[in-house]
Amino acid sequence: TCDFFPERWFHVIVVLRAATEHLYDRLVARGYSEKKRTENIEAEIMNVVIDEARESYRPEIVLELSSNSVDEMDHNVERVKNIVAGMLR
């Protein structure tokens, strides 16, 4: 949970989101148990991770990205690389 990681350790918090139908298929492909799939799907539906990030860190460092397709994932990688490159300047 976010309680273990103080904000001073991070410049940006990236939360990857996925629509439940995409998430379910990924979890099945990875061989997750029914219990673990249910737990993950419920957490996504209830916005557990993004809410916890928003409650624990300043809003301006929390970045929520959609990760439903390979194209979105590729775009997310480029976006995060650009953010990091900007921080290193």
MDTraj code that builds the backbone (N, CA, C; nanometers):
import mdtraj as md
import numpy as np

residues = "THR CYS ASP PHE PHE PRO GLU ARG TRP PHE HIS VAL ILE VAL VAL LEU ARG ALA ALA THR GLU HIS LEU TYR ASP ARG LEU VAL ALA ARG GLY TYR SER GLU LYS LYS ARG THR GLU ASN ILE GLU ALA GLU ILE MET ASN VAL VAL ILE ASP GLU ALA ARG GLU SER TYR ARG PRO GLU ILE VAL LEU GLU LEU SER SER ASN SER VAL ASP GLU MET ASP HIS ASN VAL GLU ARG VAL LYS ASN ILE VAL ALA GLY MET LEU ARG".split()
xyz = np.array([
    [0.0825, -0.1189, 0.0000],
    [0.0000, 0.0000, 0.0000],
    [0.0867, 0.1250, 0.0000],
    [0.0248, 0.2362, -0.0244],
    [0.0963, 0.3633, -0.0317],
    [0.1558, 0.4039, 0.1019],
    [0.1030, 0.3526, 0.2105],
    [0.1519, 0.3897, 0.3438],
    [0.2983, 0.3519, 0.3639],
    [0.3452, 0.2518, 0.2907],
    [0.4823, 0.2056, 0.3071],
    [0.5842, 0.2922, 0.2337],
    [0.5385, 0.3763, 0.1426],
    [0.6281, 0.4511, 0.0560],
    [0.6044, 0.6013, 0.0702],
    [0.6942, 0.6705, 0.1381],
    [0.6739, 0.8152, 0.1576],
    [0.6850, 0.8910, 0.0254],
    [0.6109, 0.9975, 0.0151],
    [0.6068, 1.0765, -0.1078],
    [0.7452, 1.1264, -0.1482],
    [0.8304, 1.1528, -0.0532],
    [0.9632, 1.2063, -0.0848],
    [1.0452, 1.1107, -0.1714],
    [1.0065, 0.9854, -0.1784],
    [1.0782, 0.8881, -0.2611],
    [1.0435, 0.8997, -0.4097],
    [0.9353, 0.9715, -0.4446],
    [0.8836, 0.9683, -0.5808],
    [0.8654, 1.1072, -0.6400],
    [0.8878, 1.1141, -0.7702],
    [0.8577, 1.2352, -0.8473],
    [0.7256, 1.2190, -0.9213],
    [0.6900, 1.0965, -0.9491],
    [0.5643, 1.0673, -1.0188],
    [0.5136, 0.9306, -0.9732],
    [0.3820, 0.9188, -0.9637],
    [0.3153, 0.7924, -0.9311],
    [0.2322, 0.7562, -1.0537],
    [0.2596, 0.6414, -1.1136],
    [0.1866, 0.5980, -1.2321],
    [0.0924, 0.4852, -1.1923],
    [-0.0362, 0.5054, -1.2196],
    [-0.1374, 0.4028, -1.1942],
    [-0.1910, 0.3585, -1.3295],
    [-0.1687, 0.2320, -1.3621],
    [-0.2184, 0.1765, -1.4875],
    [-0.3566, 0.1186, -1.4655],
    [-0.4500, 0.1573, -1.5491],
    [-0.5887, 0.1113, -1.5391],
    [-0.6209, 0.0229, -1.6579],
    [-0.7124, -0.0695, -1.6387],
    [-0.7593, -0.1544, -1.7476],
    [-0.9074, -0.1804, -1.7294],
    [-0.9788, -0.1806, -1.8403],
    [-1.1203, -0.2177, -1.8361],
    [-1.1280, -0.3618, -1.7867],
    [-1.2318, -0.3910, -1.7122],
    [-1.2387, -0.5220, -1.6467],
    [-1.2358, -0.6386, -1.7449],
    [-1.2956, -0.6232, -1.8633],
    [-1.2920, -0.7352, -1.9585],
    [-1.1500, -0.7622, -2.0076],
    [-1.0699, -0.6572, -2.0236],
    [-0.9302, -0.6758, -2.0630],
    [-0.8496, -0.7334, -1.9468],
    [-0.8746, -0.6814, -1.8297],
    [-0.8037, -0.7279, -1.7115],
    [-0.8330, -0.8755, -1.6857],
    [-0.9590, -0.9136, -1.6959],
    [-0.9960, -1.0531, -1.6725],
    [-0.9200, -1.1450, -1.7679],
    [-0.9188, -1.1117, -1.8962],
    [-0.8491, -1.1952, -1.9950],
    [-0.7003, -1.2068, -1.9633],
    [-0.6393, -1.0980, -1.9210],
    [-0.4963, -1.1018, -1.8852],
    [-0.4712, -1.1925, -1.7665],
    [-0.5575, -1.1815, -1.6665],
    [-0.5389, -1.2619, -1.5461],
    [-0.5590, -1.4097, -1.5740],
    [-0.6550, -1.4428, -1.6600],
    [-0.6756, -1.5824, -1.7003],
    [-0.5512, -1.6323, -1.7735],
    [-0.5006, -1.5526, -1.8675],
    [-0.3824, -1.5915, -1.9453],
    [-0.2605, -1.6132, -1.8557],
    [-0.2534, -1.5405, -1.7461],
    [-0.1415, -1.5541, -1.6522],
    [-0.1619, -1.6694, -1.5535],
    [-0.2783, -1.7327, -1.5595],
    [-0.3042, -1.8467, -1.4724],
    [-0.3436, -1.8098, -1.3303],
    [-0.3952, -1.6883, -1.3097],
    [-0.4388, -1.6479, -1.1762],
    [-0.5581, -1.7321, -1.1326],
    [-0.5659, -1.7592, -1.0037],
    [-0.6787, -1.8341, -0.9488],
    [-0.8060, -1.7503, -0.9582],
    [-0.9194, -1.8161, -0.9479],
    [-1.0478, -1.7452, -0.9511],
    [-1.0539, -1.6415, -0.8391],
    [-1.0044, -1.6790, -0.7212],
    [-1.0051, -1.5857, -0.6078],
    [-0.9222, -1.4617, -0.6401],
    [-0.8041, -1.4803, -0.6949],
    [-0.7164, -1.3678, -0.7262],
    [-0.7742, -1.2825, -0.8393],
    [-0.8368, -1.3464, -0.9395],
    [-0.9015, -1.2706, -1.0475],
    [-1.0134, -1.1842, -0.9911],
    [-1.0963, -1.2425, -0.9063],
    [-1.2073, -1.1694, -0.8460],
    [-1.1558, -1.0512, -0.7643],
    [-1.0532, -1.0758, -0.6866],
    [-0.9940, -0.9709, -0.6037],
    [-0.9434, -0.8543, -0.6904],
    [-0.8746, -0.8856, -0.7980],
    [-0.8216, -0.7825, -0.8877],
    [-0.9321, -0.7076, -0.9607],
    [-1.0317, -0.7798, -1.0091],
    [-1.1430, -0.7163, -1.0805],
    [-1.2202, -0.6241, -0.9860],
    [-1.2467, -0.6704, -0.8656],
    [-1.3176, -0.5872, -0.7680],
    [-1.2372, -0.4613, -0.7338],
    [-1.1067, -0.4756, -0.7197],
    [-1.0217, -0.3595, -0.6899],
    [-1.0275, -0.2584, -0.8039],
    [-1.0295, -0.3074, -0.9266],
    [-1.0378, -0.2171, -1.0415],
    [-1.1738, -0.1473, -1.0451],
    [-1.2804, -0.2214, -1.0253],
    [-1.4149, -0.1636, -1.0272],
    [-1.4302, -0.0575, -0.9173],
    [-1.3751, -0.0863, -0.8019],
    [-1.3890, 0.0039, -0.6872],
    [-1.2832, 0.1149, -0.6845],
    [-1.1969, 0.1214, -0.7868],
    [-1.0937, 0.2259, -0.7962],
    [-0.9969, 0.2253, -0.6780],
    [-0.9686, 0.1084, -0.6240],
    [-0.8882, 0.0987, -0.5022],
    [-0.7501, 0.1624, -0.5187],
    [-0.6786, 0.1271, -0.6237],
    [-0.5409, 0.1737, -0.6376],
    [-0.5351, 0.3238, -0.6669],
    [-0.6165, 0.3706, -0.7602],
    [-0.6129, 0.5133, -0.7927],
    [-0.6598, 0.5979, -0.6740],
    [-0.7614, 0.5527, -0.6028],
    [-0.8080, 0.6279, -0.4854],
    [-0.6999, 0.6341, -0.3782],
    [-0.6328, 0.5214, -0.3560],
    [-0.5272, 0.5190, -0.2546],
    [-0.4117, 0.6101, -0.2960],
    [-0.3776, 0.6093, -0.4230],
    [-0.2700, 0.6966, -0.4711],
    [-0.3085, 0.8431, -0.4529],
    [-0.4315, 0.8760, -0.4884],
    [-0.4769, 1.0149, -0.4764],
    [-0.4849, 1.0607, -0.3312],
    [-0.5175, 0.9691, -0.2413],
    [-0.5252, 1.0026, -0.0993],
    [-0.3869, 1.0149, -0.0358],
    [-0.2900, 0.9447, -0.0913],
    [-0.1580, 0.9374, -0.0293],
    [-0.0561, 1.0353, -0.0855],
    [-0.0775, 1.0802, -0.2089],
    [0.0215, 1.1657, -0.2750],
    [-0.0451, 1.2899, -0.3321],
    [0.0365, 1.3936, -0.3561],
    [-0.0152, 1.5165, -0.4153],
    [-0.0755, 1.4853, -0.5528],
    [-0.1892, 1.5421, -0.5829],
    [-0.2570, 1.5119, -0.7101],
    [-0.1695, 1.5371, -0.8325],
    [-0.0823, 1.6363, -0.8266],
    [-0.0018, 1.6692, -0.9440],
    [0.1050, 1.5656, -0.9756],
    [0.1330, 1.4724, -0.8844],
    [0.2306, 1.3682, -0.9170],
    [0.1649, 1.2336, -0.9495],
    [0.0326, 1.2252, -0.9367],
    [-0.0384, 1.1004, -0.9677],
    [-0.0845, 1.1045, -1.1130],
    [-0.0390, 1.0063, -1.1901],
    [-0.0718, 0.9962, -1.3313],
    [-0.1489, 0.8671, -1.3550],
    [-0.2705, 0.8796, -1.4042],
    [-0.3565, 0.7643, -1.4327],
    [-0.3549, 0.7384, -1.5828],
    [-0.3140, 0.6167, -1.6219],
    [-0.3029, 0.5824, -1.7632],
    [-0.3846, 0.4582, -1.7949],
    [-0.4543, 0.4630, -1.9065],
    [-0.5310, 0.3482, -1.9540],
    [-0.4357, 0.2484, -2.0187],
    [-0.4558, 0.1215, -1.9893],
    [-0.3648, 0.0174, -2.0374],
    [-0.4441, -0.1018, -2.0902],
    [-0.5334, -0.0741, -2.1864],
    [-0.6203, -0.1793, -2.2386],
    [-0.5640, -0.2525, -2.3592],
    [-0.4757, -0.1879, -2.4329],
    [-0.4244, -0.2491, -2.5559],
    [-0.2728, -0.2343, -2.5617],
    [-0.2125, -0.3065, -2.6523],
    [-0.0680, -0.2960, -2.6710],
    [-0.0318, -0.1542, -2.7140],
    [-0.1133, -0.0933, -2.7985],
    [-0.0876, 0.0450, -2.8401],
    [-0.0881, 0.1394, -2.7208],
    [-0.1854, 0.1229, -2.6321],
    [-0.1895, 0.2071, -2.5122],
    [-0.0674, 0.1818, -2.4244],
    [-0.0292, 0.0560, -2.4113],
    [0.0886, 0.0238, -2.3303],
    [0.2135, 0.0873, -2.3891],
    [0.2293, 0.0788, -2.5213],
    [0.3438, 0.1417, -2.5875],
    [0.3427, 0.2923, -2.5657],
    [0.2248, 0.3529, -2.5782],
    [0.2121, 0.4973, -2.5553],
    [0.2491, 0.5323, -2.4109],
    [0.2066, 0.4496, -2.3171],
    [0.2369, 0.4737, -2.1759],
    [0.3868, 0.4674, -2.1500],
    [0.4543, 0.3718, -2.2124],
    [0.5995, 0.3599, -2.1960],
    [0.6666, 0.4873, -2.2460],
    [0.6266, 0.5338, -2.3627],
    [0.6846, 0.6566, -2.4181],
    [0.6554, 0.7770, -2.3291],
    [0.5342, 0.7837, -2.2784],
    [0.4965, 0.8972, -2.1923],
    [0.5809, 0.8990, -2.0656],
    [0.5973, 0.7835, -2.0027],
    [0.6762, 0.7764, -1.8797],
    [0.8235, 0.8048, -1.9100],
    [0.8742, 0.7537, -2.0221],
    [1.0123, 0.7835, -2.0606],
    [1.0323, 0.9335, -2.0774],
    [0.9357, 1.0007, -2.1390],
    [0.9448, 1.1453, -2.1571],
    [0.9402, 1.2196, -2.0246],
    [0.8593, 1.1737, -1.9341],
    [0.8517, 1.2356, -1.8016],
    [0.9860, 1.2219, -1.7311],
    [1.0413, 1.1021, -1.7327],
    [1.1696, 1.0772, -1.6663],
    [1.2800, 1.1599, -1.7332],
    [1.2812, 1.1631, -1.8666],
    [1.3817, 1.2423, -1.9385],
    [1.3720, 1.3898, -1.8992],
    [1.2504, 1.4391, -1.8841],
    [1.2318, 1.5778, -1.8412],
    [1.2835, 1.6034, -1.7016],
    [1.2733, 1.5065, -1.6156],
    [1.3224, 1.5214, -1.4786],
    [1.4747, 1.5204, -1.4741],
    [1.5362, 1.4525, -1.5692],
    [1.6816, 1.4407, -1.5688],
    [1.7525, 1.5606, -1.6304],
    [1.6762, 1.6485, -1.6939],
    [1.7362, 1.7686, -1.7548],
    [1.7736, 1.8698, -1.6523],
])
top = md.Topology()
chain = top.add_chain()
for i, resn in enumerate(residues, 1):
    res = top.add_residue(resn, chain, resSeq=i)
    for name in ("N", "CA", "C"):
        top.add_atom(name, md.element.get_by_symbol(name[0]), res)
traj = md.Trajectory(xyz[None], top)
